[in-house]
Amino acid sequence: MADGNAPSIPGLPSGVEEGSVFRSLFAAYPDSLLVVDQSGRIVLANPSAAAMLGYAADELVGLSVEALVPDSIRPRHAAFREAYGRAPRPRPMGTDMELVAKRKDGSEVMVEIALSPLQNQGLPFVVAAIRDIGAYPRVKQALQRARYSEHLAQLGRLAVDTRDLQVVLAQVPDIVATALQVEVAMVWLLDGSQREFRLASGVGLVADESVGLRIANRPDTQPGYVLSQGCPVVVTDYREERRFTVPPAYLEAGLVSALAVPLSDRGRVTGMLSVRATAARRFGDEEIRFLESVASLLATSLQRVQTEEALNHAQRLESVGQLTGGIAHDFNNLLTIIQGNLQVLEELPQLAADGYAQQLVAAAARASRRGAELTGKLLAFSRRQMLQPDAVDVRQMLHSLTDMLRRTLDQRIQIEIDADDPCPAVRADPGQRESALLTIAINARDPMPEGGRLHFRAEACDALPATVRQELSDADAGRRFVALSIADSGTGMTDAVMEHLFEPFFTTKEAGRGTGLGLSTVYGFVKQSRGAIAIDSKLNAGTTVTLYLPQVEADAASAAAPADEEPMEIEAEATLAPGLRVMLVEDDAEVRQVVHTFLTTLGCEVATAANAEQALPAMAAEATPFDLLLSDIALGPGMRGTRLAAEAVQRQPRLAVLLMSGFSAELLDADREAPPGWELLRKPYSRSELARAMARALLNVASY
């Protein structure tokens, strides 16, 4: 395309045409060369340009140069080209920006471009020399880092934008596989017991692999080996791998190389992120750093979501607990009225001659007692029951419990005990502790209709699992515990059932076979005992319930040893002297009437008041002092029963005090605030229970 009047090249051998020299140089030049006319059409392209851009050489000729420009800048490129044509000069392009060329297949390549004007027969042309800078190792490394950074940013945006853990888990394998250009990517999560890994998500899975697959946490498996090492593991060739067992399916699928890194959050390994390739790959530092960064981001996201879920669950249960506690309080007042009136009816002379009426009253009394048991369970769930914690020998307790279970459960259920010897004592309410284990064992019976195995395990636990630890305060979590686990071989539970397991009145049993308060009661007892509970269940693989109860310190254990003498049980009504003067303070008129009837039938002289503001002046006006103050704790908007008792005792130091409430939280508070001589009584109660509590209160005053 040289001008015919241009000077010849000095030293060129005779007979050699300049045109042929230029054509040879043009064709052999290692960089891509394009000659473009004034309209932007390619008039000449060398083989290097065709190879780099994915075209045949003749395909480029006649093509608009805009076809080689990425779509994002194509509308502006024509203006740039026209501006250069008005003032053409040799100059490089891309000094202040990254230049990208578009290949025929739509892919892109990073390039450097140098432009030179060319005149041929008065027509302006432009020669574009294009160099693929992605071919340089340093540039490749930079591009690789940029690509990894973009994928990390993508995952980071996903983790921030969504609260759905499954969405994050599902996207991670795709992002990782695309970034590292591998065929297989997988996320394995360690279960709460740390005994198994679960395949949470993956792409390119081989035969016999699917999401949900579980494998044992053993060092001879790849996840188990990575967990044991606690650092990245590179597999150069699966065929030569000897550190762990390689499944035959991997080799059958043609997998060769692999890279795996542990999922770790604050030093605690929670799973594994791995990639596999069908080609021999040398996973270097850049790939390892990228995969570790993804693993760290994923582990943090998992922990955040799990923490939020646990917090939401705890808040929901706390709200339900407050509601049920309030309901139980009101219901106990109603039961006090019902039970009290039924007891009065039972003692009527005219009822003694009516057998049918006696049956009706007895049935109503039994129903009211079941109602009282129901409110007790509600209070247990809401952590507002009265507990009397004590030290207990765990091994002895388990053997005693299992002896009873062997007599009551299906004989086809095999009961096993496995306990540390010695096993530290635990501190909890004996009755509630035994009731909790019994409830769990009975619940385990239903998923084993054809028999099975029930395994009790007790062991010292110096460090709680992370999923359990976050449910406790820092002070409680730092204590030592005993892990009491009950594992069955039943049908297991779904995740949907597990989510509502501790909520009151939730049950999977058919109507009439359960109240739905069993596990909610256990939950409340464990929480109130400053412990924790964890449940691990798999469909068709059984359920394990683990109670973490606080250990008893050595000095406390010895102090809690049984005394030589049992406390003397006070006879009910025989110990009350006739004519006992009682001030009864109760804001509920019907409850007040029932209790007044109880007291009068016990031979007491009774004065009543609806609140403290009425009671104090009435007591002061009496010339003869009262022997006992019987008061509800909650007395409406005015002074509480505890303050009333304190004021009354200050005025009359020898006054016996008996406080009552249908709300166990009030009794708990009163127990912490009250002097040792005050007695507490939970509604509903019978006349004999009232008499015994009054006798204890009077005895307390007499003893000091």
C-alpha positions in Angstrom: 0.0 0.0 0.0 3.1 2.2 -0.4 2.9 5.3 -2.5 4.5 4.8 -5.9 6.5 8.1 -5.6 7.9 7.1 -2.2 11.7 6.6 -2.0 13.0 3.1 -2.3 14.5 1.2 0.6 18.3 1.7 0.6 20.3 -1.6 0.4 17.4 -3.6 -0.9 18.8 -6.3 -3.4 17.9 -5.7 -7.0 15.0 -7.6 -8.3 13.3 -7.6 -4.9 10.0 -5.6 -4.9 9.3 -3.4 -1.9 5.7 -4.5 -2.0 6.6 -8.1 -1.5 8.9 -7.2 1.4 6.1 -5.3 3.1 3.6 -8.1 2.6 6.0 -10.6 4.0 6.7 -8.4 7.0 3.0 -7.7 7.5 2.2 -11.4 7.4 5.1 -12.5 9.7 4.7 -9.8 12.3 4.1 -11.4 15.7 1.6 -8.8 16.9 -1.8 -8.4 15.4 -2.0 -5.8 12.6 -5.1 -4.3 11.1 -5.3 -1.6 8.4 -8.6 0.4 8.7 -10.0 2.9 6.2 -11.6 6.2 6.9 -15.1 4.6 7.3 -13.8 2.2 9.9 -13.7 -0.9 7.6 -10.9 -3.3 7.9 -9.0 -3.6 4.6 -6.1 -5.8 5.6 -5.4 -8.1 8.5 -2.4 -10.3 9.3 -2.6 -13.9 10.5 -1.7 -13.0 14.0 -4.8 -10.7 14.2 -7.0 -13.5 12.8 -5.7 -16.0 15.4 -6.0 -13.7 18.3 -9.5 -12.6 17.4 -10.8 -16.0 16.4 -11.5 -15.2 12.8 -10.2 -16.4 9.5 -8.1 -13.7 7.8 -10.5 -13.2 5.0 -13.4 -12.9 7.5 -11.8 -9.8 9.0 -11.5 -7.9 5.7 -14.5 -5.8 5.1 -15.7 -6.1 8.8 -16.4 -2.9 10.7 -13.8 -2.3 13.4 -16.7 -1.7 15.8 -17.4 -5.4 15.7 -14.1 -5.9 17.7 -15.2 -3.5 20.4 -17.0 -4.7 23.6 -20.7 -3.9 23.6 -20.4 -1.5 26.5 -18.3 1.1 24.7 -19.4 0.4 21.1 -21.7 3.4 20.9 -18.9 5.8 21.8 -16.1 4.1 19.7 -17.2 5.6 16.4 -16.9 9.2 17.8 -13.4 8.3 19.1 -12.4 7.0 15.7 -13.7 10.0 13.8 -11.9 12.4 16.2 -8.6 10.6 15.6 -9.2 10.7 11.8 -9.4 14.5 12.0 -6.0 14.7 13.6 -4.2 11.5 12.9 -0.8 10.9 14.6 1.2 8.0 15.9 0.1 7.3 19.5 -0.5 4.4 21.9 -4.0 3.8 23.3 -5.0 2.7 26.7 -2.5 4.7 28.8 -5.2 5.8 31.1 -7.6 2.8 30.8 -7.8 -0.9 30.2 -8.4 -1.9 26.6 -10.4 -5.0 25.7 -11.0 -6.6 22.3 -14.0 -8.7 21.5 -13.4 -12.1 19.9 -15.7 -13.7 17.3 -17.1 -16.1 20.0 -17.9 -13.1 22.2 -15.1 -13.6 24.7 -12.8 -10.8 25.5 -9.0 -10.3 25.6 -7.0 -7.5 27.3 -4.8 -5.7 24.8 -2.5 -2.9 24.1 -3.0 -0.9 20.9 -0.7 1.5 18.9 -2.2 3.6 16.1 -0.2 5.0 13.1 -1.7 7.0 10.2 -0.9 5.9 6.6 -1.5 7.7 3.3 -2.0 5.7 0.2 -2.8 7.5 -3.0 -4.2 10.4 -1.0 -6.5 8.2 1.1 -6.1 8.1 4.8 -5.7 4.7 6.5 -4.8 3.7 10.0 -2.6 0.9 11.0 -3.5 -0.6 14.4 -0.9 -2.8 16.1 -2.6 -4.9 18.7 -0.8 -7.0 21.4 -2.4 -9.6 23.7 -1.1 -8.6 27.1 -2.9 -11.5 28.7 -0.1 -13.7 27.4 2.4 -12.2 29.8 2.7 -14.1 33.1 2.7 -11.0 35.3 -0.4 -9.7 33.5 -2.0 -13.1 33.7 -1.5 -13.1 37.5 -2.9 -9.6 37.8 -5.9 -10.6 35.7 -6.4 -13.7 37.8 -6.3 -11.7 41.0 -8.8 -9.3 39.6 -11.1 -12.1 38.6 -10.8 -13.7 42.1 -11.5 -10.3 43.7 -14.6 -9.8 41.6 -15.9 -13.3 42.5 -15.2 -12.6 46.2 -17.1 -9.3 45.9 -20.0 -11.1 44.3 -20.2 -13.6 47.1 -19.8 -10.8 49.7 -22.8 -8.9 48.1 -24.8 -12.1 48.2 -24.0 -12.7 51.8 -25.0 -9.2 52.8 -28.2 -9.0 50.6 -29.8 -12.3 51.6 -30.6 -13.7 55.0 -31.5 -17.1 53.5 -28.7 -19.5 54.3 -29.7 -21.9 51.6 -29.3 -19.2 48.9 -25.8 -18.5 50.0 -24.9 -22.2 50.2 -26.4 -22.8 46.7 -24.4 -20.0 45.0 -21.0 -20.7 46.5 -20.1 -23.8 44.4 -21.1 -22.0 41.2 -19.0 -19.0 42.0 -16.0 -21.1 43.0 -16.2 -23.4 40.0 -16.4 -20.4 37.6 -13.5 -18.6 39.3 -11.1 -21.5 39.4 -12.4 -23.0 36.1 -13.0 -26.5 37.6 -15.8 -29.0 37.0 -16.7 -29.8 40.6 -17.2 -27.6 43.7 -18.7 -28.7 47.0 -19.6 -27.4 50.5 -19.5 -29.9 53.4 -20.8 -29.0 56.8 -20.1 -30.7 60.1 -23.1 -31.6 62.1 -23.6 -30.5 65.7 -22.3 -33.8 67.1 -19.2 -33.5 64.9 -19.6 -37.1 63.9 -20.8 -36.6 60.4 -20.3 -34.3 57.4 -23.3 -33.3 55.3 -23.1 -32.3 51.7 -24.8 -28.9 51.8 -24.4 -27.8 48.2 -22.4 -28.6 45.1 -22.0 -28.5 41.3 -20.7 -31.2 39.0 -21.4 -34.0 41.5 -20.4 -37.5 40.5 -22.4 -40.7 40.8 -23.7 -41.6 44.3 -23.3 -37.9 45.4 -26.2 -35.7 46.0 -27.0 -32.7 48.3 -27.9 -34.1 51.7 -25.4 -37.0 51.5 -23.8 -37.8 54.9 -20.4 -39.3 55.5 -18.6 -40.2 58.7 -16.1 -37.7 60.2 -13.1 -40.0 59.9 -9.5 -39.2 58.9 -9.7 -41.8 56.1 -12.3 -39.5 54.3 -11.3 -36.3 52.5 -13.4 -34.0 54.7 -12.3 -35.9 57.8 -8.6 -35.6 56.7 -8.9 -31.9 56.0 -10.6 -31.4 59.5 -7.8 -33.3 61.2 -5.1 -31.3 59.4 -6.8 -27.9 59.9 -5.2 -26.5 56.7 -5.5 -26.6 52.9 -5.0 -30.0 51.3 -3.9 -30.3 47.6 -4.4 -33.4 45.6 -2.1 -33.6 42.6 -3.5 -36.9 41.3 -6.3 -38.9 42.8 -4.8 -42.1 41.4 -1.7 -41.7 43.5 -3.5 -40.4 46.7 -2.6 -42.4 49.9 -3.5 -40.0 52.7 -7.2 -40.9 52.6 -9.5 -43.2 50.7 -10.6 -42.1 47.3 -14.1 -43.2 46.2 -14.0 -45.2 43.0 -16.6 -42.9 41.5 -14.0 -40.1 41.5 -11.7 -42.1 39.3 -14.6 -43.3 37.1 -15.6 -39.7 36.5 -12.0 -38.8 35.4 -11.3 -36.5 38.3 -7.6 -35.9 38.7 -6.7 -32.9 40.9 -8.4 -31.3 43.9 -8.0 -28.6 46.4 -9.8 -28.5 49.8 -9.8 -25.9 52.6 -11.5 -26.1 56.0 -14.4 -23.8 56.9 -13.3 -22.2 60.1 -14.9 -19.5 62.3 -12.9 -18.1 65.1 -10.7 -21.2 65.2 -13.5 -23.7 65.1 -13.7 -25.9 62.0 -17.4 -26.2 60.9 -16.9 -27.9 57.5 -15.0 -28.0 54.2 -15.0 -26.3 50.8 -13.4 -28.3 48.0 -12.9 -28.2 44.2 -12.0 -31.0 41.8 -10.8 -30.9 38.2 -10.7 -33.5 35.4 -7.3 -32.1 34.2 -4.1 -32.1 36.0 -3.9 -28.8 37.9 -1.3 -27.2 40.0 -3.2 -25.3 42.6 -0.8 -22.6 43.7 -0.8 -19.9 46.4 -3.3 -17.7 44.5 -5.9 -20.4 44.2 -5.4 -21.5 47.9 -5.8 -17.9 49.1 -8.9 -17.4 47.0 -10.5 -20.6 48.3 -9.6 -19.7 51.9 -11.1 -16.3 51.4 -14.3 -17.8 50.1 -14.3 -20.3 53.0 -13.8 -17.6 55.6 -16.6 -15.5 54.1 -18.9 -18.5 54.0 -18.1 -19.6 57.5 -18.7 -16.1 58.8 -22.0 -15.9 56.9 -23.1 -19.3 58.3 -22.3 -18.2 61.8 -24.1 -14.9 61.4 -27.2 -16.6 60.1 -27.1 -19.4 62.7 -26.7 -16.8 65.5 -29.6 -14.7 64.1 -31.8 -17.8 63.9 -30.9 -18.9 67.4 -31.6 -15.4 68.7 -35.0 -15.3 66.9 -35.9 -18.7 68.2 -34.9 -17.8 71.8 -36.8 -14.5 71.5 -39.9 -16.3 70.2 -39.7 -18.9 73.0 -39.2 -16.1 75.6 -42.3 -14.3 74.3 -44.3 -17.5 74.4 -42.9 -18.2 77.9 -44.1 -14.8 79.2 -47.5 -15.4 77.7 -47.9 -18.9 79.1 -46.6 -17.7 82.5 -49.3 -15.1 82.6 -52.0 -17.5 81.5 -50.9 -20.0 84.2 -51.1 -17.3 86.8 -54.7 -16.4 86.0 -55.6 -20.1 85.5 -54.2 -21.0 88.9 -56.5 -18.4 90.5 -59.4 -20.0 88.8 -58.3 -23.5 89.9 -58.0 -22.3 93.4 -61.7 -21.2 93.3 -62.8 -24.5 91.6 -60.8 -26.8 93.9 -61.7 -24.9 97.0 -65.4 -25.0 96.3 -65.2 -28.7 95.3 -63.6 -29.5 98.6 -66.3 -27.6 100.5 -68.9 -29.6 98.5 -67.3 -32.9 99.3 -67.7 -32.1 103.1 -71.4 -31.2 102.9 -73.5 -33.7 105.0 -76.2 -33.8 102.3 -73.6 -34.9 99.7 -72.6 -37.9 101.8 -76.0 -39.6 101.1 -75.9 -38.9 97.4 -73.6 -41.3 95.6 -74.2 -39.8 92.1 -73.3 -36.3 93.3 -70.2 -37.7 95.0 -69.1 -39.2 91.6 -69.7 -35.8 89.9 -67.7 -33.9 92.5 -64.9 -36.5 92.4 -64.7 -36.3 88.5 -64.6 -32.5 88.7 -61.8 -32.6 91.4 -59.7 -35.0 89.2 -60.1 -32.6 86.2 -59.1 -29.6 88.3 -56.0 -31.5 89.4 -55.1 -32.3 85.8 -55.6 -28.6 85.1 -53.2 -27.8 87.9 -50.6 -30.2 86.4 -51.1 -28.5 83.0 -50.4 -25.0 84.5 -47.3 -26.5 86.2 -46.0 -27.6 82.8 -46.7 -24.1 81.4 -44.7 -22.6 84.3 -41.9 -25.1 83.7 -41.6 -24.0 80.1 -41.7 -20.3 81.0 -39.0 -20.9 83.6 -41.2 -19.6 86.4 -41.6 -22.7 88.5 -40.2 -23.2 92.0 -37.1 -25.4 91.8 -35.2 -26.9 94.7 -31.8 -27.8 93.2 -29.7 -30.5 94.8 -26.7 -32.6 94.0 -27.2 -36.1 92.5 -25.1 -39.1 91.5 -25.7 -39.3 87.8 -24.8 -43.0 87.4 -27.1 -44.0 90.3 -29.9 -41.8 88.9 -29.7 -43.4 85.4 -29.7 -46.9 86.8 -32.7 -46.2 88.9 -34.5 -44.6 86.0 -33.7 -47.3 83.5 -34.9 -50.0 86.0 -38.3 -48.3 86.0 -38.3 -47.8 82.2 -37.6 -51.5 81.6 -40.8 -52.3 83.5 -42.9 -49.7 81.7 -41.7 -49.5 78.1 -42.1 -52.0 75.3 -40.0 -55.0 76.1 -38.7 -54.9 72.5 -36.9 -51.7 73.3 -33.3 -52.4 74.5 -32.1 -49.9 77.1 -28.4 -49.3 77.4 -26.4 -47.1 79.9 -23.0 -45.7 79.3 -21.7 -43.3 82.0 -18.3 -42.1 83.1 -17.0 -43.7 86.2 -16.7 -41.6 88.2 -19.1 -39.1 86.7 -19.4 -35.6 88.3 -22.6 -34.9 90.2 -25.0 -32.4 88.7 -27.0 -29.7 90.4 -30.7 -29.5 89.5 -34.1 -30.1 91.0 -34.4 -33.9 91.6 -38.1 -34.2 90.7 -37.8 -32.1 87.6 -34.6 -33.7 86.5 -36.1 -37.2 86.7 -39.3 -36.0 85.0 -37.3 -34.5 82.1 -35.4 -37.7 81.4 -38.6 -39.7 81.7 -40.4 -37.4 79.3 -37.6 -37.7 76.7 -37.6 -41.5 77.1 -41.3 -41.8 76.7 -41.2 -39.5 73.6 -38.6 -41.8 72.2 -40.9 -44.8 72.5 -43.4 -43.6 69.9 -40.9 -43.5 66.9 -40.0 -47.1 67.7 -43.3 -49.0 67.4 -41.5 -52.3 66.5 -38.9 -51.9 69.2 -35.4 -50.5 69.0 -32.6 -49.2 71.1 -32.6 -46.5 73.8 -29.1 -45.4 74.8 -28.3 -43.3 77.9 -25.0 -41.6 78.0 -23.5 -39.4 80.8 -20.0 -37.8 80.5 -18.2 -34.8 81.9 -18.2 -31.9 79.5 -15.6 -29.2 80.1 -16.4 -27.3 76.9 -19.8 -26.8 75.4 -20.4 -27.1 71.6 -20.5 -23.7 69.9 -24.1 -24.1 68.9 -25.1 -24.7 72.5 -22.7 -22.2 74.1 -24.2 -19.2 72.3 -27.5 -19.9 74.2 -26.0 -19.2 77.6 -24.5 -16.2 79.2 -20.8 -15.9 79.3 -20.8 -16.6 83.1 -22.9 -19.8 82.7 -21.1 -20.9 79.5 -17.8 -20.8 81.3 -18.9 -23.4 83.8 -18.3 -27.2 83.7 -21.2 -29.4 82.7 -22.3 -33.0 82.5 -23.8 -34.1 79.2 -26.8 -36.4 79.6 -27.8 -37.8 76.2 -30.7 -40.1 75.3 -30.4 -41.6 71.8 -33.1 -43.7 70.1 -33.1 -45.7 66.9 -36.4 -44.4 65.8 -37.7 -42.7 62.7 -36.2 -39.3 63.4 -37.6 -35.9 62.6 -37.7 -33.4 59.8 -36.1 -29.9 60.0 -39.6 -28.4 60.0 -40.6 -30.4 63.1 -37.2 -29.6 64.7 -37.9 -25.9 64.3 -41.0 -26.0 66.6 -40.0 -28.7 68.9 -39.8 -26.7 72.1 -42.9 -24.6 71.5 -45.8 -25.4 73.9 -48.7 -27.3 72.5 -46.8 -28.4 69.4 -47.1 -32.1 68.8 -46.9 -34.6 65.9 -49.1 -37.1 67.7 -52.6 -37.7 66.8 -55.4 -35.9 68.8 -55.7 -37.2 72.3 -52.3 -38.7 72.6 -50.3 -35.7 73.8 -50.5 -32.1 75.1 -47.4 -30.9 73.3 -45.9 -29.7 76.6 -43.4 -32.5 77.1 -40.3 -31.1 75.5 -41.3 -27.5 76.2 -41.3 -28.4 79.9 -37.9 -30.1 79.6 -36.6 -27.0 77.8 -37.9 -24.7 80.6 -36.4 -26.9 83.3 -33.0 -27.0 81.7 -32.9 -23.3 81.1 -34.0 -22.5 84.6 -31.3 -24.8 85.9 -28.7 -22.6 83.9 -28.0 -25.4 81.5 -28.7 -26.0 77.8 -30.4 -28.6 75.6 -29.5 -29.8 72.1 -31.3 -32.2 69.7 -29.8 -34.0 66.7 -32.2 -35.9 64.5 -32.1 -37.5 61.1 -35.0 -39.1 59.2 -34.8 -42.9 59.5 -31.7 -42.6 61.7 -32.9 -41.7 65.1 -32.8 -38.8 67.5 -30.4 -37.8 70.2 -31.4 -35.4 73.0 -28.6 -34.0 75.1 -29.1 -32.1 78.4 -26.1 -30.0 79.6 -26.5 -29.6 83.3 -24.0 -27.8 85.5 -21.6 -29.8 87.5 -21.5 -29.6 91.3 -18.2 -28.4 92.7 -16.4 -30.7 95.0 -17.2 -28.7 98.2 -20.8 -28.2 97.2 -21.2 -31.9 96.4 -20.0 -32.8 99.9 -22.2 -30.1 101.5 -25.2 -31.5 99.6 -24.8 -35.0 101.0 -28.0 -36.4 102.6 -28.3 -35.6 106.3 -28.6 -38.3 108.9 -32.1 -37.3 109.8 -35.0 -36.6 107.5 -37.0 -33.4 108.2 -40.1 -34.2 110.2 -43.2 -34.0 108.1 -45.7 -31.6 109.7 -49.2 -33.0 110.3 -51.8 -31.1 108.4 -54.6 -29.7 110.4 -53.8 -31.1 113.9 -51.0 -28.7 114.6 -53.2 -25.5 114.2 -54.5 -24.2 117.5 -58.1 -23.2 117.5 -58.8 -19.5 117.5 -55.8 -18.6 115.4 -56.0 -15.0 114.3 -55.3 -14.6 110.6 -55.3 -11.5 108.4 -56.2 -12.7 104.8 -55.2 -10.3 102.0 -56.3 -11.3 98.5 -57.4 -9.0 95.6 -59.5 -11.6 93.8 -62.9 -11.7 95.6 -63.8 -15.3 94.7 -60.4 -16.6 95.7 -60.6 -14.6 99.0 -64.0 -16.2 99.7 -62.6 -19.8 99.1 -59.6 -19.2 101.3 -61.8 -17.6 104.0 -63.9 -20.8 104.0 -60.8 -22.9 104.4 -59.6 -20.8 107.3 -62.9 -20.8 109.1 -63.2 -24.6 108.8 -59.7 -24.8 110.3 -61.0 -23.0 113.4 -59.3 -19.7 112.6 -60.6 -16.2 113.3 -60.3 -14.4 110.0 -60.2 -10.7 108.9 -60.0 -10.0 105.2 -58.7 -7.2 103.0 -58.5 -6.7 99.2 -55.1 -4.9 99.3 -52.3 -3.8 101.5 -53.7 -0.3 101.9 -56.8 -1.8 103.6 -54.9 -4.4 105.6 -52.4 -2.3 107.4 -54.9 0.1 109.0 -57.2 -2.9 109.9 -54.3 -4.7 111.6 -53.4 -1.6 113.5 -56.9 -1.0 114.7 -57.2 -4.4 116.3 -56.5 -4.6 120.0 -55.4 -8.2 119.8 -52.5 -8.8 117.5 -52.8 -11.3 114.6 -50.9 -14.6 114.7 -50.4 -14.9 110.9 -50.5 -12.8 107.8 -51.8 -14.8 104.7 -51.3 -12.6 101.6 -51.2 -12.9 97.9 -48.0 -11.4 96.4 -49.7 -9.5 93.6 -52.3 -7.1 95.0 -53.2 -4.9 92.1 -51.7 -1.5 91.4 -50.8 -0.7 95.0 -48.3 -2.2 97.5 -47.2 -5.8 96.8 -47.6 -8.6 99.3 -43.9 -8.8 100.1 -43.7 -5.1 101.1 -47.0 -5.5 103.1 -45.4 -8.4 105.0 -42.2 -6.4 105.7 -44.3 -3.4 107.0 -46.5 -5.7 109.2 -43.5 -7.6 110.7 -41.8 -4.3 111.5 -44.8 -3.3 113.5 -45.4 -6.8 114.9 -42.1 -8.8 115.0 -43.7 -12.1 116.2 -46.1 -12.2 113.2 -45.9 -15.3 111.1 -46.0 -14.7 107.3 -47.3 -16.9 104.6 -47.3 -15.6 101.0 -49.2 -17.2 98.1 -49.3 -16.7 94.3 -50.4 -18.5 91.2 -47.4 -17.1 89.4 -44.3 -19.0 90.2 -42.0 -16.1 89.1 -43.5 -14.0 92.0 -42.7 -16.9 94.4 -39.2 -17.1 93.0 -38.7 -13.3 93.5 -40.2 -13.6 97.0 -37.9 -16.5 97.8 -34.9 -14.4 97.0 -36.1 -11.4 98.9 -37.9 -12.9 101.9 -36.4 -13.6 105.4 -35.9 -17.3 106.2 -39.0 -17.4 108.4 -41.5 -16.6 105.6 -43.3 -19.4 103.9 -44.4 -19.5 100.3 -47.5 -21.4 98.9 -48.3 -21.9 95.2 -51.9 -21.8 94.0 -54.0 -23.8 93.6 -53.8 -25.6 96.9 -56.0 -27.8 99.1 -57.1 -27.0 102.7 -54.6 -29.5 104.0 -51.7 -27.9 102.0 -52.7 -24.5 103.4 -52.8 -25.9 106.9 -49.3 -27.4 106.6 -47.9 -24.2 105.2 -49.5 -22.2 108.0 -48.0 -24.6 110.6 -44.5 -24.2 109.1 -44.8 -20.4 109.2 -45.9 -20.5 112.9 -43.2 -22.9 113.7 -40.6 -20.7 112.0 -41.7 -17.8 114.3 -41.6 -19.9 117.4 -38.0 -21.1 116.6 -36.4 -17.6 116.6 
